[in-house]
């Protein structure tokens, strides 16, 4: 069966047409910065029509930032989406605009995990953790062969788990959550609070803009001490949170993806995997493998929502 | 239906006969310290016969320390059980000794959580975390109305999740896991490594033996500064791990039990609950309620294994 998948992000709307796990068409457009939810929904409808002009798809799946209460079809206020400041019935509105065809909505990282599980690096296991380290850090869980959503759609928010409980009220950046050490947004803030003498290279790479993943890879390449310290701390915090998740819910495999992790590549993944094994309870670790689907994973996973939830 | 439940602990074997959630008979005996698994199995058979002399129970459930691979019936080497240094087919041997009646085996904290969920403070929700803080710290998870075991039986080992990732290789006690801050065994070690001037009261309460939960309650009562600091740090580490679990798997309620937490009572529970709420991601917390079944909870939960797994 053919389905359309849409990955709704803060900067772009990516759409794909998928059949039997193959991407037949792909389209990308910027997320509207004005017009709020109305403009975003219009853009998503246009993207769906662009990849499926004949209307052959049986339905549309959407991955979006933030917790989605299972079955609600509602995307609550999302700080990463321009002007998305209240609950919106995304499923109802999209379905109405698409001749009543079924529409499903889930969290973007959940659908990214679904894609890796069905078509990527997570194939063949029933219990999987997908971790995506980019601007922030998110995760999805497959337990007993089902994508875990949780009663409030919170499941998988690994970036907000506490890896440094004693820094809750006194950290220079954040409050001791994984994302505070391993998300690109926070990593930039650590550079900003570092003494100028230590952070010269990273400040130069930053200029007036954002420290992109490439800048972090360049800093590692140049053996810049601050970069190495922050990146190694990121991998250590990630390994702690991953080892904790393995121990708390028992998964057989971990897929590691996201722009930051993917740009740092194999050495970073190896370092995380080795430290996860070292931290494992009673020697019970799990392999940490690289995500395979790259930046279309979210849209492909959204397309799979019609079949797998 | 009538079932026997056995809670196999490091110091005692507790057995109950249960029907419709009512405890009809109860028996307790010390865990044999010599004779290894053979002696322990003999003691469990005797305990089952003692609470059910007429053999009216349809089967026997056992809760035991350590991960149990679902369906295996095997209890691996368990450091807390005297002489239990290799895998033992507990289900096969118990069933053979009990005229072939069905026997089920699971982790002791999982069955404690099952009991609270079916008969205690966890009734009425489909997604529950049971946390038990005593000598160590363990937990059980109910997800989507089912006790989560995990492919390797690891699920729920919250005591081994990392709450202080940066202390992995340099902590005075442990390696930054929850249990290192909130388990009674580790709390005693923190007293032992503290300067004598600070730890005079707790050293006196300890004598040559162990610091029992009552000693911690007495130290709090006396407003001993070291006790207060360690107990407050325990509640903070617990709240971090609980908030992380709520965020990672999404549970609606948390049951807090175990000898240490129950002895410190309502003020401790309130403190944990308040800090869990403060740490919650996007305001999505969960109530933390006191366990209700006390020290028979494990045995009662083991009896429920016959009905609910």
Contacts between the chains, C-beta under 8 A, distances in Angstrom:
chain1	res1	chain2	res2	distance
A	67	B	282	6.9
A	67	B	284	7.4
A	126	B	151	6.9
A	127	B	150	6.5
A	127	B	151	5.4
A	139	B	248	7.6
A	141	B	248	7.6
A	141	B	249	7.1
A	143	B	143	6.7
A	143	B	148	7.0
A	148	B	143	7.0
A	148	B	249	6.8
A	148	B	250	7.7
A	149	B	250	7.5
A	150	B	127	6.5
A	150	B	249	6.4
A	150	B	250	2.4
A	150	B	251	7.6
A	151	B	126	7.0
A	151	B	127	5.4
A	151	B	250	6.1
A	151	B	252	5.7
A	152	B	250	5.7
A	152	B	252	8.0
A	152	B	284	5.8
A	153	B	250	7.3
A	154	B	246	7.3
A	154	B	247	6.0
A	154	B	250	3.9
A	154	B	281	7.0
A	154	B	282	8.0
A	154	B	284	5.6
A	155	B	248	7.0
A	155	B	249	5.6
A	155	B	250	4.4
A	156	B	248	6.9
A	157	B	247	4.6
A	157	B	248	6.6
A	157	B	281	5.5
A	158	B	247	7.8
A	158	B	248	5.8
A	160	B	244	7.9
A	160	B	247	4.9
A	160	B	281	3.9
A	160	B	282	8.0
A	161	B	243	7.9
A	161	B	244	3.6
A	161	B	247	5.7
A	161	B	248	5.6
A	162	B	163	6.2
A	162	B	240	3.9
A	162	B	241	7.4
A	162	B	243	6.3
A	162	B	244	5.1
A	162	B	279	6.5
A	163	B	162	6.2
A	163	B	163	7.2
A	163	B	164	7.7
A	163	B	165	4.2
A	164	B	163	7.7
A	164	B	164	6.1
A	164	B	165	6.2
A	164	B	166	6.1
A	165	B	163	4.2
A	165	B	164	6.2
A	165	B	181	7.8
A	165	B	236	5.9
A	165	B	237	5.2
A	165	B	239	7.8
A	165	B	240	3.5
A	165	B	241	7.6
A	166	B	164	6.1
A	166	B	233	7.7
A	166	B	236	7.4
A	168	B	236	7.2
A	168	B	240	7.2
A	168	B	279	6.8
A	175	B	279	7.8
A	176	B	240	7.5
A	181	B	165	7.8
A	233	B	166	7.7
A	236	B	165	5.9
A	236	B	166	7.4
A	236	B	168	7.2
A	237	B	165	5.2
A	239	B	165	7.8
A	240	B	162	3.9
A	240	B	165	3.5
A	240	B	168	7.1
A	240	B	176	7.4
A	241	B	162	7.4
A	241	B	165	7.6
A	243	B	161	7.9
A	243	B	162	6.3
A	244	B	160	7.9
A	244	B	161	3.6
A	244	B	162	5.1
A	244	B	244	7.2
A	245	B	248	6.2
A	246	B	154	7.2
A	247	B	154	6.1
A	247	B	157	4.6
A	247	B	158	7.8
A	247	B	160	4.9
A	247	B	161	5.7
A	248	B	139	7.6
A	248	B	141	7.6
A	248	B	155	7.0
A	248	B	156	6.9
A	248	B	157	6.6
A	248	B	158	5.9
A	248	B	161	5.6
A	248	B	245	6.2
A	248	B	248	6.9
A	248	B	249	7.4
A	249	B	141	7.1
A	249	B	148	6.8
A	249	B	150	6.5
A	249	B	155	5.6
A	249	B	248	7.4
A	249	B	249	6.1
A	250	B	148	7.7
A	250	B	149	7.5
A	250	B	150	2.4
A	250	B	151	6.1
A	250	B	152	5.6
A	250	B	153	7.2
A	250	B	154	3.8
A	250	B	155	4.3
A	251	B	150	7.7
A	252	B	151	5.6
A	252	B	152	7.9
A	279	B	162	6.5
A	279	B	168	6.8
A	279	B	175	7.8
A	281	B	154	7.0
A	281	B	157	5.5
A	281	B	160	3.9
A	282	B	67	6.9
A	282	B	154	8.0
A	284	B	67	7.4
A	284	B	152	5.8
A	284	B	154	5.6
